């Protein structure tokens, strides 16, 4: 495909990830802090909090949540939906494709909608 041929399937968003493995933070508190400073969405899964922002609000939200330690905080292309691979052969092929792209010096980021 050509550059950007599947970009319609992704949304550009700020993504902030907080690891709460040590349970230092209360979920409700983090969520309220995030929403109060302009976050677009909040997800809690196991011990990981993920905060989504509009790209234009990203820097303000990061600055306002500086009391938290982020595992990552960057603008990403987030899939609008995910696809689950059922076949072991397809999973191996997808892993191989991602490995090849990661080894390519010209590739800066890899965004996919594979539900691992």
C-alpha positions as CSV (number, residue, x, y, z in Angstrom):
1,X,0.0,0.0,0.0
2,X,0.9,3.6,-0.3
3,X,1.8,6.0,2.6
4,X,-1.3,6.7,4.7
5,X,-3.5,4.1,2.9
6,X,-5.0,2.8,6.2
7,X,-4.8,5.9,8.3
8,X,-8.6,6.2,8.1
9,X,-8.7,3.3,10.6
10,X,-6.7,5.2,13.3
11,X,-7.2,8.4,15.3
12,X,-4.3,10.6,16.4
13,X,-4.4,10.9,20.2
14,X,-2.2,11.8,23.2
15,X,-1.7,8.6,25.2
16,X,-0.4,8.7,28.8
17,X,0.3,5.4,30.6
18,X,0.7,5.2,34.4
19,X,1.8,1.9,35.9
20,X,0.1,1.3,39.2
21,X,1.6,-2.0,40.0
22,X,2.6,-0.8,43.5
23,X,-1.0,0.5,44.0
24,X,0.4,4.0,44.8
25,X,-2.6,5.7,43.2
26,X,-6.4,5.4,43.7
27,X,-8.2,4.8,40.3
28,X,-10.9,7.4,41.0
29,X,-8.4,10.1,42.0
30,X,-6.3,9.6,38.9
31,X,-9.4,9.6,36.7
32,X,-10.8,12.8,38.3
33,X,-7.4,14.5,38.0
34,X,-7.1,13.5,34.4
35,X,-10.6,14.6,33.5
36,X,-10.3,17.9,35.4
37,X,-7.2,18.9,33.4
38,X,-8.7,18.2,30.0
39,X,-8.3,14.5,29.3
40,X,-10.6,13.0,26.7
41,X,-10.9,9.5,28.1
42,X,-9.6,7.2,30.9
43,X,-9.2,3.4,31.0
44,X,-8.1,1.3,33.9
45,X,-7.0,-2.3,33.1
46,X,-5.4,-4.4,35.8
47,X,-2.6,-2.1,37.3
48,X,-2.4,0.2,34.2
49,X,-4.1,3.5,33.8
50,X,-4.3,4.9,30.3
51,X,-5.3,8.5,29.7
52,X,-6.3,9.7,26.2
53,X,-6.2,13.4,25.1
54,X,-6.8,15.3,22.0
55,X,-3.5,16.1,20.3
56,X,-3.8,19.8,21.0
57,X,-4.5,19.2,24.7
58,X,-1.6,16.7,25.2
59,X,1.1,19.1,26.6
60,X,-1.3,20.8,29.0
61,X,-2.6,17.4,30.4
62,X,1.0,16.1,30.8
63,X,2.0,19.3,32.6
64,X,-1.1,19.2,34.9
65,X,-0.5,15.6,35.8
66,X,3.2,16.0,36.6
67,X,2.7,14.5,40.1
68,X,2.3,11.1,38.4
69,X,5.1,9.0,36.9
70,X,4.3,8.0,33.3
71,X,5.5,4.7,31.7
72,X,5.0,6.5,28.4
73,X,3.5,9.8,27.2
74,X,3.3,10.5,23.5
75,X,1.1,11.2,20.6
76,X,0.1,7.9,19.0
77,X,-2.1,6.6,16.2
78,X,-4.8,4.7,18.1
79,X,-6.9,2.1,16.2
80,X,-10.6,2.7,16.1
81,X,-11.1,-1.1,16.3
82,X,-9.0,-4.2,17.0
83,X,-8.7,-7.5,15.1
84,X,-8.0,-10.7,16.9
85,X,-5.9,-13.3,15.0
86,X,-7.0,-16.8,15.7
87,X,-4.6,-18.9,13.6
88,X,-1.1,-19.7,15.0
89,X,0.2,-19.3,11.5
90,X,-1.2,-15.7,11.2
91,X,0.1,-14.8,14.6
92,X,3.6,-16.0,13.7
93,X,3.4,-14.1,10.4
94,X,2.3,-10.9,12.2
95,X,5.1,-11.2,14.7
96,X,7.6,-11.7,11.9
97,X,6.3,-8.6,10.0
98,X,6.5,-6.5,13.1
99,X,10.1,-7.8,13.8
100,X,11.1,-6.9,10.3
101,X,9.7,-3.4,10.5
102,X,11.4,-2.8,13.9
103,X,14.7,-3.8,12.4
104,X,14.3,-1.3,9.5
105,X,16.2,1.9,10.3
106,X,13.8,3.9,8.2
107,X,10.8,2.9,10.3
108,X,10.2,5.2,13.2
109,X,6.9,3.9,14.7
110,X,4.7,0.9,14.1
111,X,0.9,1.3,14.7
112,X,-1.3,-1.7,14.3
113,X,-4.8,-2.9,15.3
114,X,-3.8,-6.4,16.2
115,X,-5.4,-7.5,19.5
116,X,-2.6,-9.5,21.1
